[in-house]
Amino acid sequence: MELTVKMTVSKPILSREAAAIAQRMSDFESSVLIRKGDMTVNAKSLIGLISLELCEGQALTILASGPDEEQAVCTLSQLLGA
Protein backbone atom coordinates (compact mmCIF):
# COMPACT_ATOMS: atom_id res chain seq x y z
CA MET A 1 0.00 0.00 0.00
CA GLU A 2 1.25 3.47 -0.85
CA LEU A 3 0.00 6.91 0.21
CA THR A 4 1.47 10.33 -0.55
CA VAL A 5 0.78 12.98 2.09
CA LYS A 6 1.79 16.54 2.88
CA MET A 7 2.98 17.17 6.43
CA THR A 8 0.94 19.72 8.34
CA VAL A 9 2.66 19.44 11.72
CA SER A 10 3.83 22.99 12.42
CA LYS A 11 7.09 22.11 14.18
CA PRO A 12 9.96 19.94 12.89
CA ILE A 13 9.98 16.32 14.01
CA LEU A 14 12.97 16.06 16.31
CA SER A 15 14.31 13.18 18.40
CA ARG A 16 11.47 13.01 20.95
CA GLU A 17 8.75 13.07 18.30
CA ALA A 18 10.70 10.68 16.05
CA ALA A 19 11.10 8.24 18.96
CA ALA A 20 7.35 8.31 19.61
CA ILE A 21 6.62 7.65 15.91
CA ALA A 22 9.17 4.82 15.68
CA GLN A 23 7.80 3.22 18.84
CA ARG A 24 4.20 3.44 17.59
CA MET A 25 5.15 2.00 14.19
CA SER A 26 6.90 -0.91 15.91
CA ASP A 27 3.47 -2.06 17.09
CA PHE A 28 2.65 -3.05 13.49
CA GLU A 29 3.70 -6.31 11.91
CA SER A 30 3.88 -4.73 8.45
CA SER A 31 6.99 -3.21 6.96
CA VAL A 32 6.52 0.58 6.97
CA LEU A 33 8.73 2.97 5.01
CA ILE A 34 8.73 6.74 4.46
CA ARG A 35 10.08 8.25 1.25
CA LYS A 36 11.08 11.90 0.97
CA GLY A 37 12.65 12.79 -2.34
CA ASP A 38 15.38 10.25 -3.09
CA MET A 39 15.60 9.04 0.50
CA THR A 40 13.61 6.09 1.90
CA VAL A 41 13.81 5.05 5.55
CA ASN A 42 12.22 2.52 7.86
CA ALA A 43 9.45 4.25 9.86
CA LYS A 44 10.35 2.02 12.82
CA SER A 45 13.89 3.47 12.93
CA LEU A 46 14.59 6.48 15.14
CA ILE A 47 17.79 7.33 13.26
CA GLY A 48 16.03 6.92 9.91
CA LEU A 49 13.23 9.30 10.91
CA ILE A 50 15.65 11.90 12.25
CA SER A 51 17.72 11.71 9.05
CA LEU A 52 14.69 12.77 6.97
CA GLU A 53 14.58 16.16 8.75
CA LEU A 54 10.78 16.21 8.54
CA CYS A 55 9.00 19.55 8.74
CA GLU A 56 5.77 21.26 7.69
CA GLY A 57 4.83 21.40 4.03
CA GLN A 58 6.96 18.49 2.86
CA ALA A 59 5.48 15.82 0.60
CA LEU A 60 6.11 12.28 1.82
CA THR A 61 5.18 8.85 0.54
CA ILE A 62 4.26 6.19 3.07
CA LEU A 63 4.80 2.63 1.87
CA ALA A 64 3.59 -0.39 3.81
CA SER A 65 3.35 -4.06 3.14
CA GLY A 66 1.98 -6.74 5.41
CA PRO A 67 -1.13 -7.92 7.20
CA ASP A 68 -1.91 -4.61 8.94
CA GLU A 69 -0.62 -2.23 6.25
CA GLU A 70 -3.79 -0.15 5.98
CA GLN A 71 -3.89 0.55 9.69
CA ALA A 72 -0.15 1.30 9.75
CA VAL A 73 -0.44 3.81 6.88
CA CYS A 74 -3.47 5.48 8.48
CA THR A 75 -1.76 5.75 11.87
CA LEU A 76 1.48 7.12 10.44
CA SER A 77 -0.31 9.70 8.31
CA GLN A 78 -2.13 10.90 11.44
CA LEU A 79 1.12 11.07 13.43
CA LEU A 80 2.66 13.19 10.67
CA GLY A 81 -0.31 15.54 10.75
CA ALA A 82 -1.28 14.67 7.20
PENOR-V903268 format. One record per backbone hydrogen bond with DSSP energy under -1.0 kcal/mol. CO is the residue of the C=O (numbers start at 1). NH is the residue of the N-H. E is the energy in kcal/mol with one decimal. If there is no record, write none. Layout:
BEGIN
co: [CO,CO]
nh: [NH,NH]
e: [E,E]
END
This chain:
BEGIN
co: [1,3,5,7,14,15,16,17,18,19,20,21,22,24,25,31,32,33,34,35,36,39,41,42,45,46,47,50,54,55,58,60,61,62,63,65,66,68,69,70,71,72,73,74,75,76,77,78]
nh: [64,62,60,57,18,19,20,21,22,23,24,25,26,27,28,65,43,63,41,61,39,36,34,45,49,50,51,53,13,58,7,5,35,3,33,31,69,72,73,74,75,76,77,78,79,80,82,81]
e: [-2.7,-3.6,-3.0,-2.7,-3.1,-2.5,-1.8,-2.2,-2.8,-2.4,-2.1,-2.7,-1.5,-1.2,-1.7,-2.0,-2.9,-2.6,-2.6,-2.4,-2.0,-2.9,-2.6,-1.8,-2.5,-2.4,-2.3,-1.5,-2.3,-1.5,-2.7,-3.0,-3.0,-2.3,-3.4,-2.6,-1.3,-2.2,-2.6,-2.3,-2.6,-2.6,-2.4,-1.8,-2.3,-1.9,-2.8,-1.3]
END
